[in-house]
Each structure stands twice: as structure tokens, then as C-alpha cells.
Amino acid sequence: MQQNHTAFGLRQRRTGGKRPAMTSGRVLPLQKVHNFRDYGDYPIVGGGRLRGGLLYRSAQHAGATGEDLAAIGSLGLATVIDFRGDEERRRFPCPRPENFAAEVLFHDGETGQLPPHLQAELAGLDAAGMRAAMAELYREFPFRRSLVGVMRIYLDALANRDGASLVHCLAGKDRTGMAVAVFHRLVGLHPDDVMEDYLLTNSVGDQDARIAAGAPSIRERYGEMSDGAMRVIMRVAPEYLENAFAAIDERFGSIDRFAEEQLGVDLARRDALKARYVTA
């Protein structure tokens, strides 16, 4: 599979304008774009701090209002990494702010497909069954070929591209959540802070609106499911991320070896990430 990108507008940085106010220091309150937040500004183990105002994550922007787009445009994004698969990008194109100059990176293929056995049973699961299924799914997430491909694009972009970036998928919680957690581990966040950022999905913004926004596409893809199961699939839980990292340790022995062998992030690339995003 090959890296693909689409450029919108001229490659120039936005220079004027007032940045929108973040709530609680890191959440950008938007109307129809959910889970939009800064995943920088965390302490680094051993000293230093991850820079704020450069690293953003969110759900997709298909339903963005004009006000949402203006707020996103004022961030001066240089790069957008889209973790959605081919079909999701086709069905839910993301509108862009006026004079949008960021380059959008993605990977060919379907990054959101479930293993056949899970896809067949998903619609019939209750809330408890759905949580168990999601926990199982995370054990294979780090090794899914299409996801590995876009994670390599994501980490390469962070190491080599100047300016602010945004990473997103459909709901901004699973594919995006795992990728951000891997980045956080590689630059030296404490595991508690890695988990804190991951779990913010469950508490920021209008949760009912966020779940309602994602429910139609999930039901269309996987069939009818109970409201309880839908709420589970639209949230995250600690054991999901714990399972992903446990599977990495079982297969590779450490996050460092996984990053080097699976994602192409050797010691030099990790140093580049730290040099770009960690301040004293």
C-alpha cells in the first residue's frame, strides 16, 4: 500500500486571526465536530513538557458548521492525518475552512474493518458483550496492516513536518486513540497521563450529541444494536488500551521494539519527535 495525500489550497501558513478559546486548557468546544482537543501539554517523565498548541485530535468533520470550520481554520494547521479508510472518506467527505492550507495524509485501504467473527456477531451483543468485543478488538489493533500503514505516516509526519497537526478518524477514539497513546509513550509520558488523555473521550463535550452523531454510520455498517451497546461502542475503557499494549509486549517484548520494527521509529526518529515536541 502506498501513502496518499491531498492538498487543499495553497501551501502557506495562516498568519493572522485570533485562536479560539480552549475549555479546560485543551478542549476546543465545537458544535458538530466532536472530541476536538489538544493532546500536548503533558509532563514528560524525567523532566520537560510536551508542547501545547501543536498537536490536535478529533472525530471526523463531515457535519461541521461554518463556525466550527472558522475555529479549526484559526489553528493554522499544516498537516491533517486521516485514519479513516477509503469507504469512510468517500461517504463522509470533510469540509474545510476557507483558505485551508494543510496537507491531508492518509493510507489506501480499509482501516476500520472488524475481524469476520466480530463483525458477524456485533449487532446481537448487549452492553457487556460489546465491551468484551471491543477489548478483544484492541488486541489486534496494533498489528492490522492498514492501521500500521497509517500509523507510520502519522509518526513520520510528526517527526518531519513543521507546524500544527491534527489526527482524526470517524469518532476520534479508537484508531486515533491508539495512535496518540503510542506517540505519548514514545516521547515519554507517564502511563497515567497516557491513559488520562485516552479516557477524555468519555467526558469532554456533549456526550449524547457525540454518540448520536456516530450511531447512524455504525448501525448502517454493522446492523441494529441496542442503545446500551451503542453507548459502549462509542466510548472507551481502560482495558481496551491496556489490551493493546499488553499484546504489543507479548509479540515484541517492548514498545520500543514494536516502534522500531513495526512503525519504523528507531532511536533517531524518537529523538526527532522529542526535539520537535518536548520543551524544558
C-alpha positions as CSV (number, residue, x, y, z in Angstrom):
1,M,0.0,0.0,0.0
2,Q,1.2,3.5,-0.7
3,Q,0.9,6.8,1.1
4,N,-1.6,9.2,-0.5
5,H,-2.2,12.8,0.2
6,T,-4.5,15.6,-0.9
7,A,-3.5,19.2,-0.6
8,F,-6.3,21.8,-0.1
9,G,-5.5,25.4,-1.1
10,L,-2.0,26.9,-1.3
11,R,0.8,25.6,0.9
12,Q,1.0,28.7,3.1
13,R,0.6,29.2,6.8
14,R,-2.2,31.3,8.1
15,T,-0.7,34.3,9.9
16,G,-3.4,36.5,11.3
17,G,-6.5,35.9,13.4
18,K,-7.3,35.0,16.9
19,R,-7.1,31.5,18.1
20,P,-10.3,30.1,19.6
21,A,-10.5,29.6,23.4
22,M,-10.0,26.1,24.7
23,T,-12.1,24.8,27.6
24,S,-10.2,23.2,30.5
25,G,-7.0,24.1,28.7
26,R,-7.2,21.6,25.9
27,V,-10.7,21.0,24.6
28,L,-12.0,23.1,21.6
29,P,-15.8,23.4,22.0
30,L,-17.3,22.9,18.6
31,Q,-20.9,22.4,17.6
32,K,-20.8,19.4,15.2
33,V,-17.1,18.3,15.3
34,H,-16.7,16.2,18.4
35,N,-13.8,15.2,20.7
36,F,-11.6,18.0,19.3
37,R,-8.7,18.6,21.7
38,D,-5.0,19.4,22.2
39,Y,-3.1,16.3,23.2
40,G,0.1,18.2,24.1
41,D,0.9,20.0,27.3
42,Y,1.6,16.9,29.4
43,P,4.7,16.4,31.7
44,I,7.4,14.2,30.4
45,V,8.9,11.6,32.8
46,G,12.4,12.7,33.8
47,G,11.7,16.4,33.0
48,G,10.3,18.6,30.3
49,R,6.8,19.0,28.9
50,L,5.0,18.2,25.7
51,R,4.4,21.4,23.8
52,G,0.8,22.6,23.6
53,G,-0.8,24.3,20.6
54,L,0.8,21.9,18.0
55,L,-0.9,18.5,18.4
56,Y,-4.7,18.1,17.9
57,R,-7.0,15.1,17.7
58,S,-10.7,14.9,16.9
59,A,-13.6,12.9,15.3
60,Q,-14.3,13.5,11.6
61,H,-15.6,16.8,10.4
62,A,-18.3,15.8,8.0
63,G,-21.0,17.7,9.8
64,A,-19.0,20.8,10.7
65,T,-20.8,24.1,10.9
66,G,-19.4,27.3,9.4
67,E,-18.5,28.4,13.0
68,D,-16.7,25.1,13.5
69,L,-14.7,25.5,10.3
70,A,-13.7,29.0,11.2
71,A,-12.5,27.8,14.6
72,I,-10.5,25.0,13.1
73,G,-9.1,27.3,10.4
74,S,-7.7,29.7,13.0
75,L,-5.5,26.9,14.4
76,G,-3.1,27.3,11.5
77,L,-2.9,23.5,10.8
78,A,-0.1,22.4,8.5
79,T,-0.9,18.7,8.4
80,V,-4.0,16.5,8.8
81,I,-3.6,12.8,9.2
82,D,-6.9,11.0,8.4
83,F,-7.1,7.5,9.9
84,R,-10.3,6.6,8.2
85,G,-10.5,4.0,5.4
86,D,-11.3,4.5,1.8
87,E,-15.0,4.0,2.1
88,E,-15.4,6.3,5.1
89,R,-13.5,9.1,3.3
90,R,-15.7,8.6,0.3
91,R,-19.0,8.6,2.2
92,F,-18.2,11.3,4.7
93,P,-16.0,14.0,3.0
94,C,-14.7,16.6,5.4
95,P,-15.5,20.2,4.6
96,R,-12.5,22.5,5.0
97,P,-12.2,26.1,6.3
98,E,-11.7,28.9,3.8
99,N,-8.1,29.3,2.7
100,F,-7.3,25.9,4.2
101,A,-3.7,25.2,3.5
102,A,-3.0,22.0,5.4
103,E,-1.9,18.8,3.6
104,V,-4.1,15.8,4.3
105,L,-2.4,12.4,4.6
106,F,-4.0,9.0,4.6
107,H,-3.4,5.4,3.6
108,D,-5.1,3.3,1.0
109,G,-7.3,0.5,2.4
110,E,-10.0,0.0,5.0
111,T,-8.7,0.8,8.5
112,G,-12.0,0.3,10.3
113,Q,-13.0,-3.2,9.3
114,L,-13.6,-5.7,12.0
115,P,-12.4,-9.3,12.1
116,P,-15.1,-11.5,10.4
117,H,-16.1,-13.3,13.6
118,L,-16.7,-10.0,15.4
119,Q,-18.5,-8.3,12.5
120,A,-20.9,-11.3,12.3
121,E,-21.9,-11.1,15.9
122,L,-21.7,-7.4,16.7
123,A,-25.4,-6.5,16.1
124,G,-26.6,-9.1,18.6
125,L,-24.4,-8.0,21.5
126,D,-25.7,-6.4,24.7
127,A,-23.7,-3.8,26.5
128,A,-21.5,-6.3,28.4
129,G,-20.9,-8.3,25.3
130,M,-19.9,-5.2,23.3
131,R,-17.4,-4.2,25.9
132,A,-15.8,-7.6,25.8
133,A,-15.7,-7.5,22.0
134,M,-14.1,-4.1,22.0
135,A,-11.5,-5.3,24.5
136,E,-10.7,-8.2,22.2
137,L,-10.6,-5.9,19.1
138,Y,-7.8,-3.8,20.7
139,R,-5.5,-6.8,21.0
140,E,-5.3,-7.0,17.2
141,F,-5.3,-3.2,16.5
142,P,-1.6,-2.7,16.7
143,F,-0.9,-5.3,14.0
144,R,-3.6,-4.6,11.5
145,R,-1.8,-4.0,8.2
146,S,-3.8,-0.9,7.1
147,L,-3.6,0.7,10.6
148,V,0.2,0.1,10.8
149,G,0.5,1.8,7.4
150,V,-1.3,5.0,8.5
151,M,0.5,4.9,11.9
152,R,3.8,5.0,10.1
153,I,2.5,8.0,8.0
154,Y,1.3,9.7,11.2
155,L,4.6,9.3,13.1
156,D,6.7,10.2,10.1
157,A,4.7,13.4,9.7
158,L,5.1,14.4,13.3
159,A,8.9,13.8,13.1
160,N,9.4,15.7,9.9
161,R,6.7,18.3,9.2
162,D,6.7,21.7,10.7
163,G,3.6,23.4,12.2
164,A,0.5,22.2,14.0
165,S,-1.1,18.9,13.0
166,L,-4.5,17.2,13.5
167,V,-5.1,13.4,13.6
168,H,-8.6,12.1,13.4
169,C,-10.7,9.0,12.4
170,L,-14.5,8.6,12.4
171,A,-15.2,9.0,16.2
172,G,-11.7,10.1,17.2
173,K,-11.4,7.5,19.9
174,D,-10.1,4.0,18.8
175,R,-7.8,4.3,15.8
176,T,-6.9,7.9,16.8
177,G,-6.8,7.0,20.5
178,M,-4.3,4.1,20.0
179,A,-2.1,6.2,17.7
180,V,-1.9,9.1,20.1
181,A,-1.2,6.7,23.0
182,V,1.7,5.2,21.1
183,F,3.1,8.6,20.4
184,H,2.7,9.6,24.0
185,R,4.6,6.5,25.1
186,L,7.4,7.1,22.6
187,V,8.0,10.7,23.8
188,G,8.0,9.8,27.5
189,L,4.6,10.5,29.1
190,H,3.8,8.7,32.3
191,P,1.4,5.8,31.7
192,D,-1.2,7.5,33.9
193,D,-1.1,10.6,31.6
194,V,-1.4,8.4,28.5
195,M,-4.5,6.8,29.9
196,E,-5.9,10.1,31.1
197,D,-5.8,11.6,27.6
198,Y,-7.3,8.4,26.1
199,L,-10.2,8.4,28.5
200,L,-11.1,12.1,28.0
201,T,-13.2,10.9,25.1
202,N,-15.8,9.8,27.7
203,S,-16.1,13.2,29.4
204,V,-15.4,16.1,27.0
205,G,-18.2,17.9,25.2
206,D,-21.8,16.9,24.6
207,Q,-21.7,13.1,25.0
208,D,-25.2,12.5,23.8
209,A,-24.6,14.5,20.7
210,R,-21.3,12.8,20.0
211,I,-23.0,9.3,20.3
212,A,-25.9,10.4,18.2
213,A,-23.6,11.6,15.5
214,G,-21.8,8.3,15.2
215,A,-24.7,6.0,15.7
216,P,-26.2,6.1,12.1
217,S,-23.0,5.1,10.4
218,I,-22.3,2.3,12.9
219,R,-25.8,0.9,12.6
220,E,-25.6,1.1,8.8
221,R,-22.3,-0.8,8.8
222,Y,-23.0,-3.4,11.5
223,G,-26.7,-3.6,11.8
224,E,-29.2,-2.7,14.6
225,M,-28.0,-2.8,18.1
226,S,-29.4,-1.7,21.5
227,D,-28.9,1.8,22.8
228,G,-26.7,0.3,25.6
229,A,-24.4,-1.5,23.2
230,M,-24.2,1.7,21.1
231,R,-23.1,3.8,24.1
232,V,-20.4,1.2,24.8
233,I,-19.1,1.2,21.2
234,M,-19.0,5.0,21.2
235,R,-17.0,5.1,24.4
236,V,-13.6,3.9,25.6
237,A,-12.5,1.8,28.6
238,P,-9.1,1.4,30.3
239,E,-8.9,-2.3,29.4
240,Y,-9.0,-1.5,25.7
241,L,-5.8,0.4,25.7
242,E,-4.3,-1.9,28.3
243,N,-5.0,-4.9,26.0
244,A,-3.3,-3.1,23.0
245,F,-0.1,-2.5,25.0
246,A,-0.2,-6.0,26.5
247,A,-0.5,-7.5,23.0
248,I,2.5,-5.4,21.9
249,D,4.6,-6.6,24.8
250,E,3.6,-10.2,24.2
251,R,4.6,-10.0,20.5
252,F,7.5,-7.6,20.5
253,G,8.7,-7.5,24.1
254,S,8.5,-3.7,24.4
255,I,7.0,-0.6,23.0
256,D,10.5,0.4,21.8
257,R,11.0,-2.8,19.7
258,F,7.4,-2.5,18.3
259,A,8.0,1.1,17.3
260,E,11.2,0.3,15.5
261,E,10.2,-3.0,13.8
262,Q,6.5,-2.3,13.1
263,L,6.4,1.5,12.7
264,G,9.9,2.4,11.5
265,V,10.6,4.6,14.6
266,D,14.1,4.0,15.6
267,L,16.1,5.8,18.3
268,A,16.9,8.7,15.9
269,R,13.3,9.1,14.9
270,R,12.2,9.1,18.6
271,D,14.9,11.8,19.3
272,A,13.5,13.8,16.4
273,L,10.0,13.6,17.9
274,K,11.3,14.7,21.3
275,A,13.3,17.5,19.8
276,R,10.2,18.9,18.0
277,Y,7.6,18.5,20.7
278,V,9.3,18.4,24.1
279,T,10.4,21.6,25.8
280,A,12.4,22.0,29.0
